Structures are given as structure tokens and as C-alpha cells.
Amino acid sequence: MINVILLGFGNVGHHLYKAMEASAGIAIVQIYNRSSIKDITIPQTQDLSKLAKADVYIIAVPDDSIATVSEELPMRNALVVHTSGGVSLNTLSEKNRRGIFYPLQTFSKNTDVPFNTIPICVEAEQEHDLELLESLGFLLSETVVEISSEERATLHLAAVFVNNFTNHLYQIAADITSEKNINFELLKPLVTETARKIESLPPSEVQTGPAKRKDQKTIEKHLKLLEGTPYRSIYQALTNSIQHGKKL
Amino acid sequence: MINVILLGFGNVGHHLYKAMEASAGIAIVQIYNRSSIKDITIPQTQDLSKLAKADVYIIAVPDDSIATVSEELPMRNALVVHTSGGVSLNTLSEKNRRGIFYPLQTFSKNTDVPFNTIPICVEAEQEHDLELLESLGFLLSETVVEISSEERATLHLAAVFVNNFTNHLYQIAADITSEKNINFELLKPLVTETARKIESLPPSEVQTGPAKRKDQKTIEKHLKLLEGTPYRSIYQALTNSIQHGKKL
């Protein structure tokens, strides 16, 4: 049984809590959060000085607060990890044994993602801590990988492209269509299929469209439609990148 | 029973053929293609002058060939449609009754998409042709909408964003990770979830990430990681657009 104390109850904390609650091998001893949480039976505290003992302390607070929270922890030489993709291990206070427990997924309050499909990236300074984090990971997910802080920075950057930036492209499409009173719903099967296609084939092999086939006539038609909008430069940058790739 | 002649057997033609073959209300009378097609029992021709009679002639050839093929058709005053998102109705020769039958999806040779989920955008110059195209559409799909050529141009532009450009973002992520020997597979659950999220919520409501939360520290870290790559300008353009949206 791995005893865990969870610090923070935002999107990541909330989903971690639910997944850990459902795992027979994990006991959540206590949850720390700045405000009290409704509808949970686990002991809570709003006071870091009142933290109980556990095998691992998981800090799931906003990136900017990780350093402060880890600094304010009352214990020493305990295993303390954070869950962020974008923050290095060194941000955690040195007074405890440090590690990372980063579930590579986007979480929202009201949608459930099957946690067992989420890759969990772990890192630790000490070998036995790494083993504990791996065990903890495999109690929650089928995919647990050791990733250094440097690799995690790259992975997080790549995640920005496939998640944040992709969602923004969806938003541009929603914007372009709604402006002409066209139902954005019509594009949703295409969104789904675009994501599905790369499950079995590398993105480079399934690239299509006017940029790829150098269809200058269509590209110019599109640029004209985008005249006066901020999306024109995005269209151009992505079209260039598709056409010239790394040679740019 | 709607009698159809299909002209062209590329990705769209092939998938249309399979869907129409499976529909009890549609008979494919003949298929025209420049080269002969294996493993089909439907009468074929490589000669446009030998086209049979049908209720509708569906031109599913590359955009650049639509005008030529429609010009070379031997019949007059028949219903002739094309399947392209980016080509206007006026591109079709005036000697026949013109229309559009545009399935809004990305097709590849080796992957099957359930055709009944694909929105079919129809347009015709004459009311009874529009009705026939709608009937044909509903024999294949649950979603059939009348869309003007102007609206279709916008829809096609939006499709470039959610399909071609999104796939390119996947490719950038694959590129960034493979450069550091990180397995791109780790990002696939995130790709899936990003697409799934907008099924129930507008993209603007689920936007997250460093750009959205104006996390300048992370943005600068990312720009540094992208130094010397063509992806830096894309990162900047998309970050700006997320932060300033239409005010740019």
C-alpha cells in the first residue's frame, strides 16, 4: 500500500484524487487545499503545518506556487513530487527528496478521461524514490516512463502544439464559420478523424491540403477570405512550414 | 432508386463508391476512371464518350481536372455534380445542370470512416436537382445540408485549419520529440482528448496553456527551446493569436 498526501485540488489534483481513490494499492492519507473541499471523506487540512506522514507528497498546485508550497512543507527528507510538465525538478525545495509525477493529459473539471490510458512521466533524484513513483504510476496507468526534466520540457512544448495550439486552430475554424452563420458542428467529424488518423500513421504521411499539394490558386483564395483578420498570418506561417518544413 | 455514374476513383471516389454500393437506394450504373480499377464488378469505362445514362453524374477527380472533365462530358442537360470543397459550382460546364455533392471529411485509401457520420454539403441550380441530391445524401449520411458555393469556400477554409494545419501541428510535435529521442506515442492520448473535448464545449471555453494564462516564463522557455527552428515563428504567431484574438 502506498500512502499519499495530495496537495492542491485543481483540475490535476481532482482527477488524481479520483484515480487514486479507485486504486486498491493507494491510500490517500490527507488532502491539503487552500479552501475546503466538499463531498470527500478523506481528512483535509488548509494548514501546511498540520500535514500527516506519507510515503509521497504530491504537489498539484499552479506552476507559480510549486516553489512556495514545497518551501513551506514542515517535514524534511520526505519524498515530495510535483505534477507539472513545465516546471523543473530543481524548483522543489532541497530540504526534501525531490521527484516528478507528471500525467501527460489535459484535464477539465467536468470531463472524465480514463486514467489508465494517460502516460505518467516520472523522475526522481534517488533510485528507490524512482521505483516508488513507478509503482505508484502503474497502479494508475498502463504507461509509466522515466523522463528527465530536460526531456519533460521538450514533451511539454510538444504538448502545447498538439493541445493548446490545436485547440486554437479549432477556435479559429469556429470563428470563421460562425462569422458566416455556418454551423461549426459540420466540422466535428473532420476534427475527430484528423486526430484518429495519426493513431496508426505518422502525421507526415497523412498530410494533405492545398499547402501540401502546392495548390497556389486555393491558397490565394483562402488568403483573400482571411484578409483583414489576424488569422491570415497564421495561415501563411503554417502553409510555409508545410511547404518548406525544416528548410525554412 | 437513384442511378449514379461515378467519375474518378481517387480517395473520395473510392469511399463514395463503397458507401453507395452499400446503400439499397443507390445503383452505380458505371464508373469512369483514367485507368482500369481492379476488384469491382460495376461496368467501367476509360472513355468519356462511352458514358451511359444516369440520374446524376458525380465528378470526383482532382480539383484541377474538374473543369476539363465536365467540359468533355458527351451529354447535355444532365445533372452533373462535383465533390470538391474548394471549387465553385461555376467551374462545371454550363452545358449540363450543375450541382455540388461535397462530403466534408478527409479520406485515405486504407482507412474507413463511417460514411453515415459525414456531413454532405449539397448545392444545385435547380430546385428538383437539389431535392435529388438531398435524397442521395440521406441515403448515405445522417447529415445533409444545403450550402452555397460561397459558404462552402468558408467551410473549406475552416477545414484546412482543423485538418491540414492541425495535422501539421502534430507533425511539429512529432519532430520536436523525435529530435530528442522521446517517443511521440506519449502524446497520442492528449491528441485524442484535445479533439474529444470540443464535442461538447466550444473551443474557446476549453483553451488552456501558457499563452492563455499569460505565463511569460514558460513561453520564453519554449521560445528558447525552439531557437534556430522554423517552428519558433509558428509558436509566436499562435501564442499572439491566443492572447489577442481578433484584436490583433
Interface residues (C-beta under 8 A of the other chain):
Chain A: D63 D64 G86 L104 Q105 T106 S108 T111 V113 T117 I118 P119 C121 T143 V145 I147 E150 E151 A153 T154 L155 L157 A158 A159 V160 F161 V162 N163 N164 F165 T166 N167 H168 L169 Y170 Q171 I172 A173 A174 D175 I176 T177 E179 K180 I182 N183 F184 L186 L187 K188 P189 L190 V191 T192 E193 T194 A195 R196 K197 I198 E199 S200 P202 P203 S204 V206 Q207 T208 G209 P210 A211 K212 D215 T218 K221 H222 L225 L226 T229 P230 Y231 S233 I234 Y235 A237 L238 N240 S241 I242 H244 G245 K246 K247 L248
Chain B: D63 D64 G86 L104 Q105 T106 S108 T111 V113 T117 I118 P119 C121 T143 V145 I147 E150 E151 A153 T154 L155 L157 A158 A159 V160 F161 V162 N163 N164 F165 T166 N167 H168 L169 Y170 Q171 I172 A173 A174 D175 I176 T177 E179 K180 I182 N183 F184 L186 L187 K188 P189 L190 V191 T192 E193 T194 A195 R196 K197 I198 E199 S200 L201 P202 P203 S204 V206 Q207 T208 G209 P210 A211 K212 D215 T218 K221 H222 L225 L226 T229 P230 Y231 S233 I234 Y235 A237 L238 N240 S241 I242 H244 G245 K246 K247 L248
